[in-house]
Amino acid sequence: MVSDEQNPFEKAASPLSTDARERQVGDQVRRLRLDRGLDQLELARRADLSPSTVQSLEAGRGSTLRTLVRVLRALGADDALGNIAPASAVSPLDVLRSSADEPRRRVYRPRGGRSSGGGS
């Protein structure tokens, strides 16, 4: 859907507002729809949504994640959501195994300073 140079899920230099981000996603969906040669009515039919729902998504007005997923599937681009959290290069099990040689350390908390609630 999007080249590596234009990954919509990468951190931007300055964070966008939620409204601006929704408009940006809507614009990307619109471009993708047009690239596929579809009008909003046909996309709505393929995604089993109302045309007004597709219009709202493209305008960046309060769509749901379910709507986005349905539209991306209908456009053949549902793999785009895989860019949100790419696979980690480090396995959590490998990290655990590498630290198994070191003894576990206890957290020290001083016992003084607390009252036992018994009163004098």
Accessible surface in RSA format (square Angstrom, percent):
REM  Atomic radii and reference values for relative SASA: ProtOr
REM  Chains: A
REM  Algorithm: Lee & Richards
REM  Probe-radius: 1.40
REM  Slices: 20
REM RES _ NUM      All-atoms   Total-Side   Main-Chain    Non-polar    All polar
REM                ABS   REL    ABS   REL    ABS   REL    ABS   REL    ABS   REL
RES MET A   1    90.93  47.1  14.52   9.6  76.41 181.9  23.31  19.8  67.62  89.6
RES VAL A   2    41.53  27.3  13.80  12.5  27.73  66.8  18.83  16.4  22.70  61.6
RES SER A   3    61.77  52.2  43.99  58.7  17.79  41.0  51.54 109.8  10.23  14.3
RES ASP A   4   131.48  92.1 118.62 118.1  12.86  30.4  37.22  87.6  94.27  94.0
RES GLU A   5   165.38  94.9 128.84  97.5  36.54  87.0  53.91 104.3 111.48  91.0
RES GLN A   6   129.64  72.5 117.64  86.0  12.00  28.6  39.68  84.5  89.96  68.2
RES ASN A   7    39.00  26.9  27.25  26.3  11.76  28.3   3.31   8.0  35.69  34.5
RES PRO A   8    18.89  13.8   6.39   5.8  12.50  45.4  12.99  10.7   5.90  36.7
RES PHE A   9    80.37  40.2  47.96  29.7  32.41  84.3  53.36  32.3  27.01  77.3
RES GLU A  10   102.30  58.7  87.62  66.3  14.68  35.0  34.67  67.1  67.63  55.2
RES LYS A  11   204.66  99.8 170.29 104.5  34.36  81.8 119.01 107.1  85.65  91.2
RES ALA A  12    54.46  50.1  26.23  40.5  28.23  64.2  35.59  50.1  18.87  50.0
RES ALA A  13   117.43 108.0  67.85 104.7  49.58 112.8  81.06 114.1  36.37  96.4
RES SER A  14    75.40  63.7  72.25  96.4   3.16   7.3  41.55  88.5  33.86  47.4
RES PRO A  15   127.35  92.8 101.23  92.3  26.13  95.0 106.44  87.9  20.91 130.0
RES LEU A  16    77.95  43.4  55.15  39.5  22.80  57.3  57.31  40.3  20.64  55.5
RES SER A  17    69.26  58.5  50.78  67.8  18.48  42.6  55.53 118.3  13.72  19.2
RES THR A  18   100.38  71.4  90.50  91.8   9.88  23.5  57.50  77.2  42.88  64.8
RES ASP A  19    90.24  63.2  89.04  88.6   1.20   2.8  14.04  33.0  76.20  76.0
RES ALA A  20    23.16  21.3  19.07  29.4   4.09   9.3  19.69  27.7   3.47   9.2
RES ARG A  21    74.36  31.2  74.36  37.9   0.00   0.0  40.88  55.9  33.48  20.3
RES GLU A  22    60.79  34.9  56.08  42.4   4.71  11.2  30.21  58.4  30.57  25.0
RES ARG A  23   123.61  51.9 122.89  62.6   0.72   1.7  50.39  68.9  73.22  44.4
RES GLN A  24    61.35  34.3  57.29  41.9   4.06   9.7  19.72  42.0  41.63  31.6
RES VAL A  25    39.28  25.8  39.28  35.6   0.00   0.0  39.28  34.1   0.00   0.0
RES GLY A  26     0.03   0.0   0.00   N/A   0.03   0.0   0.00   0.0   0.03   0.1
RES ASP A  27    60.11  42.1  59.32  59.0   0.79   1.9  11.16  26.3  48.95  48.8
RES GLN A  28    20.72  11.6  17.54  12.8   3.18   7.6   4.07   8.7  16.65  12.6
RES VAL A  29     0.92   0.6   0.92   0.8   0.00   0.0   0.92   0.8   0.00   0.0
RES ARG A  30    78.36  32.9  78.36  39.9   0.00   0.0  28.76  39.3  49.61  30.1
RES ARG A  31   136.42  57.3 134.83  68.7   1.59   3.8  65.10  89.0  71.32  43.2
RES LEU A  32    10.51   5.9   9.00   6.4   1.51   3.8  10.10   7.1   0.41   1.1
RES ARG A  33    18.15   7.6  18.15   9.3   0.00   0.0   0.00   0.0  18.15  11.0
RES LEU A  34   103.96  57.9  87.36  62.5  16.60  41.7  88.10  61.9  15.86  42.7
RES ASP A  35   115.98  81.2  78.12  77.8  37.86  89.5  21.54  50.7  94.44  94.2
RES ARG A  36   109.76  46.1  82.05  41.8  27.71  66.0  39.04  53.4  70.71  42.9
RES GLY A  37    67.80  83.6   0.00   N/A  67.80  83.6  35.80  98.2  32.00  71.7
RES LEU A  38    17.84   9.9  11.94   8.5   5.89  14.8  14.84  10.4   3.00   8.1
RES ASP A  39    82.18  57.6  76.50  76.1   5.68  13.4  38.41  90.4  43.77  43.7
RES GLN A  40    44.72  25.0  42.11  30.8   2.62   6.2  12.48  26.6  32.24  24.5
RES LEU A  41   117.55  65.5 111.84  80.0   5.71  14.4 112.12  78.7   5.43  14.6
RES GLU A  42    46.88  26.9  44.28  33.5   2.61   6.2  21.38  41.4  25.50  20.8
RES LEU A  43     0.00   0.0   0.00   0.0   0.00   0.0   0.00   0.0   0.00   0.0
RES ALA A  44     1.64   1.5   1.64   2.5   0.00   0.0   1.64   2.3   0.00   0.0
RES ARG A  45   161.48  67.8 140.00  71.4  21.48  51.1  77.90 106.5  83.59  50.7
RES ARG A  46   125.13  52.5  93.39  47.6  31.74  75.6  24.85  34.0 100.28  60.8
RES ALA A  47     6.76   6.2   0.00   0.0   6.76  15.4   4.14   5.8   2.63   7.0
RES ASP A  48   113.28  79.3 100.83 100.4  12.45  29.4  29.41  69.2  83.86  83.6
RES LEU A  49    32.95  18.3  15.38  11.0  17.56  44.2  22.86  16.1  10.08  27.1
RES SER A  50    53.28  45.0  42.19  56.3  11.09  25.5  42.88  91.3  10.39  14.6
RES PRO A  51    52.57  38.3  52.57  47.9   0.00   0.0  52.57  43.4   0.00   0.0
RES SER A  52    68.78  58.1  65.30  87.1   3.49   8.0  43.72  93.1  25.07  35.1
RES THR A  53    41.04  29.2  36.20  36.7   4.84  11.5  19.19  25.8  21.85  33.0
RES VAL A  54     0.00   0.0   0.00   0.0   0.00   0.0   0.00   0.0   0.00   0.0
RES GLN A  55    83.61  46.8  80.79  59.0   2.81   6.7  15.42  32.8  68.19  51.7
RES SER A  56    31.13  26.3  31.13  41.5   0.00   0.0  10.05  21.4  21.08  29.5
RES LEU A  57    10.37   5.8   9.58   6.9   0.79   2.0   9.97   7.0   0.40   1.1
RES GLU A  58     1.90   1.1   0.54   0.4   1.36   3.2   0.54   1.0   1.36   1.1
RES ALA A  59    36.25  33.3  19.31  29.8  16.95  38.5  25.53  36.0  10.72  28.4
RES GLY A  60    12.70  15.7   0.00   N/A  12.70  15.7   3.15   8.7   9.55  21.4
RES ARG A  61   146.56  61.5 134.99  68.8  11.57  27.5  70.90  96.9  75.65  45.8
RES GLY A  62    67.32  83.0   0.00   N/A  67.32  83.0  34.95  95.9  32.37  72.5
RES SER A  63    43.08  36.4   7.13   9.5  35.95  82.8  12.43  26.5  30.64  42.9
RES THR A  64    83.47  59.4  74.94  76.0   8.53  20.3  78.19 105.0   5.28   8.0
RES LEU A  65   124.48  69.3 111.96  80.1  12.52  31.5 115.71  81.3   8.78  23.6
RES ARG A  66   168.26  70.6 158.44  80.8   9.82  23.4  54.39  74.3 113.87  69.0
RES THR A  67    10.29   7.3  10.22  10.4   0.07   0.2   0.07   0.1  10.22  15.5
RES LEU A  68    29.94  16.7  29.94  21.4   0.00   0.0  29.94  21.0   0.00   0.0
RES VAL A  69    34.94  23.0  34.94  31.6   0.00   0.0  34.94  30.4   0.00   0.0
RES ARG A  70    82.53  34.7  79.42  40.5   3.11   7.4  17.91  24.5  64.62  39.2
RES VAL A  71     0.00   0.0   0.00   0.0   0.00   0.0   0.00   0.0   0.00   0.0
RES LEU A  72     3.98   2.2   3.98   2.8   0.00   0.0   3.98   2.8   0.00   0.0
RES ARG A  73   155.04  65.1 137.23  70.0  17.81  42.4  42.02  57.4 113.02  68.5
RES ALA A  74    22.86  21.0   0.49   0.8  22.37  50.9  11.09  15.6  11.77  31.2
RES LEU A  75     5.91   3.3   0.00   0.0   5.91  14.9   3.75   2.6   2.16   5.8
RES GLY A  76    58.45  72.1   0.00   N/A  58.45  72.1  32.34  88.7  26.12  58.5
RES ALA A  77     1.73   1.6   0.68   1.0   1.05   2.4   1.73   2.4   0.00   0.0
RES ASP A  78    63.95  44.8  55.13  54.9   8.82  20.9   5.48  12.9  58.48  58.3
RES ASP A  79   109.39  76.6  89.71  89.3  19.68  46.5  50.66 119.2  58.74  58.6
RES ALA A  80     8.23   7.6   4.22   6.5   4.00   9.1   8.23  11.6   0.00   0.0
RES LEU A  81    40.03  22.3  32.24  23.1   7.79  19.6  32.65  22.9   7.39  19.9
RES GLY A  82    50.64  62.4   0.00   N/A  50.64  62.4  38.05 104.4  12.59  28.2
RES ASN A  83    61.68  42.5  55.77  53.9   5.91  14.2   1.82   4.4  59.86  57.9
RES ILE A  84   107.48  61.2  85.19  63.5  22.29  53.7  85.62  61.7  21.85  59.3
RES ALA A  85    81.99  75.4  58.28  89.9  23.70  53.9  61.71  86.9  20.27  53.7
RES PRO A  86   103.24  75.2  84.21  76.8  19.03  69.2  88.83  73.3  14.41  89.6
RES ALA A  87   103.45  95.1  65.27 100.7  38.18  86.9  76.52 107.8  26.93  71.3
RES SER A  88    89.28  75.4  53.69  71.6  35.60  82.0  46.13  98.2  43.15  60.5
RES ALA A  89   111.97 102.9  63.60  98.1  48.37 110.0  75.36 106.1  36.61  97.0
RES VAL A  90    90.71  59.7  82.91  75.1   7.80  18.8  86.23  74.9   4.48  12.2
RES SER A  91    44.12  37.3  35.16  46.9   8.97  20.7  30.22  64.4  13.90  19.5
RES PRO A  92   109.50  79.8  98.25  89.6  11.25  40.9 104.31  86.1   5.19  32.3
RES LEU A  93   103.38  57.6 103.32  73.9   0.06   0.2 103.35  72.6   0.03   0.1
RES ASP A  94    79.01  55.3  74.14  73.8   4.87  11.5  24.43  57.5  54.57  54.4
RES VAL A  95    79.97  52.6  77.57  70.2   2.40   5.8  79.88  69.4   0.09   0.3
RES LEU A  96   118.41  65.9 116.06  83.0   2.35   5.9 118.24  83.0   0.17   0.5
RES ARG A  97   153.28  64.4 141.40  72.1  11.88  28.3  64.54  88.2  88.74  53.8
RES SER A  98    81.17  68.6  56.13  74.9  25.03  57.7  50.72 108.0  30.45  42.7
RES SER A  99    52.52  44.4  44.66  59.6   7.86  18.1  33.46  71.2  19.07  26.7
RES ALA A 100    77.13  70.9  42.71  65.9  34.42  78.3  53.40  75.2  23.73  62.9
RES ASP A 101   134.99  94.6 101.83 101.4  33.16  78.4  35.64  83.9  99.35  99.1
RES GLU A 102   114.46  65.7 105.17  79.6   9.29  22.1  35.76  69.2  78.70  64.3
RES PRO A 103   112.06  81.7  95.00  86.6  17.06  62.0 106.66  88.1   5.40  33.5
RES ARG A 104   233.65  98.1 202.19 103.1  31.46  74.9  85.56 116.9 148.09  89.8
RES ARG A 105   214.60  90.1 182.25  92.9  32.34  77.0  71.57  97.8 143.03  86.7
RES ARG A 106   226.10  94.9 196.47 100.2  29.63  70.5  77.36 105.7 148.74  90.1
RES VAL A 107   123.21  81.1  94.47  85.5  28.74  69.3  98.77  85.8  24.44  66.3
RES TYR A 108   184.30  86.0 158.81  90.4  25.49  66.3 128.88  96.9  55.42  68.3
RES ARG A 109   177.59  74.6 164.76  84.0  12.83  30.5  56.18  76.8 121.41  73.6
RES PRO A 110    97.58  71.1  81.43  74.2  16.16  58.7  81.82  67.6  15.77  98.0
RES ARG A 111   223.55  93.9 199.89 101.9  23.65  56.3  78.63 107.5 144.92  87.8
RES GLY A 112    63.87  78.8   0.00   N/A  63.87  78.8  43.30 118.8  20.56  46.1
RES GLY A 113    90.26 111.3   0.00   N/A  90.26 111.3  43.29 118.8  46.98 105.2
RES ARG A 114   207.82  87.3 178.36  90.9  29.46  70.1  64.77  88.5 143.05  86.7
RES SER A 115   104.68  88.5  72.11  96.2  32.57  75.0  50.73 108.0  53.95  75.6
RES SER A 116   117.42  99.2  71.76  95.8  45.66 105.2  59.54 126.8  57.88  81.1
RES GLY A 117    70.35  86.8   0.00   N/A  70.35  86.8  36.96 101.4  33.39  74.8
RES GLY A 118    66.87  82.5   0.00   N/A  66.87  82.5  36.69 100.7  30.19  67.6
RES GLY A 119    76.46  94.3   0.00   N/A  76.46  94.3  45.06 123.6  31.40  70.3
RES SER A 120   168.13 142.1  84.34 112.6  83.79 193.0  78.27 166.7  89.86 125.9
END  Absolute sums over single chains surface
CHAIN  1 A     9793.1       7533.0       2260.1       5164.3       4628.8
END  Absolute sums over all chains
TOTAL          9793.1       7533.0       2260.1       5164.3       4628.8
